[in-house]
Structures are given as structure tokens and as C-alpha cells.
Amino acid sequence: MISKYLSTIDGISVFPVIGLIIFFGLFIFIIVRTVRMDKKLITQMGNLPLENNKEIQNNNEIEDETK
């Protein structure tokens, strides 16, 4: 039913192509950015959940006191 209405619009076939180009462009950008990232930064970000974050806890306590 929707395709019947969409087929009456002139130039509608351009939009899926534009969407596909945007998707692949963003995908390639993310892949290139991930490959070029500093390996130390990746390791540090991977270890964040495992670290004892006293600095973060102190910041949260300070924020709670100011409220």
C-alpha cells in the first residue's frame, strides 16, 4: 500500500541511494577512526570499568554536597 503511494512521487528512487551512501560513509569513517586510534587509549578505556575510581567517587560526593 505504501509502495503504491511512493511510486507516484517523482525522483523517490534517489532517497534510498542517498541513505545507502550516508550509511556506508559513516561506517567507513568509524572503521578508519577505530583503526587509527592510539592503542594506549584503547587499553585505558578497556580497563576503566575495572579500576577503583576514587577520583570519580570524590567528584560525586562534592556534587551531592552542593545540591
PyMOL commands that set and color helices and strands:
alter all, ss='L'
color gray80, all
select helices_A, chain A and resi 2-6+14-36+39-50+54-66
alter helices_A, ss='H'
color red, helices_A
deselect
rebuild
show_as cartoon
